[in-house]
Structure formats: C-alpha cells, structure tokens
Amino acid sequence: MISENIHFNSTKVLDPKFVANCVQVSCDFKSTILIKTLDKTVNLKSIMGMMSFDFENIKDFLLEVNGEDEKEAIKVIKAIFI
C-alpha cells in the first residue's frame, strides 16, 4: 500500500468532466484507489462517491493506493490533482 497526502487548490475539481475523468483514469488500474479525509473515505473508481465528495471545501486529503500496479497508479492519479 502507498499513501500520499495531496493538497490542491483548483476549481477544476468542481467540473463534472474532471470528476468523470478521474473515475475513468482510476478504472484503468487494478489497484484499489481511495481518497480519505478525517471523516470520509471515497473510492476513486466510484462516480457516485466522487460526486458526493466535498472538493469545494476540502483541499487536503490522503490518496491511498493498494494493489499490484500501485506505483504507477499513484503517480498518474497524483498528477491529475496537482
């Protein structure tokens, strides 16, 4: 498992196309990819989970990737948010 703290300050996460792209890209990997805050965990492969995540008010989260392709997955997913 690889975990990394992510800080972002962008309005692009409010765009439904951005959310859909995150889900689509994450589904290309076999690893489990989660976004975690103090009170919520969201599966990045879930469009409903991603739509419910409060990106407008949360700027810091933990990106957690677990699986056989976790190194490549965290690199690609991190690049989307940073």
HELIX and SHEET records of a PDB file:
HELIX    1   1 LYS A   12  LEU A   14  5                                   3    
HELIX    2   2 PRO A   16  SER A   26  1                                  11    
HELIX    3   3 ILE A   47  SER A   52  1                                   6    
HELIX    4   4 GLU A   70  PHE A   81  1                                  12    
SHEET    1   A 4 ILE A   2  HIS A   7  0                                        
SHEET    2   A 4 ASP A  60  ASN A  66 -1                                        
SHEET    3   A 4 THR A  32  LYS A  36 -1                                        
SHEET    4   A 4 THR A  41  ASN A  43 -1                                        
END                                                                             
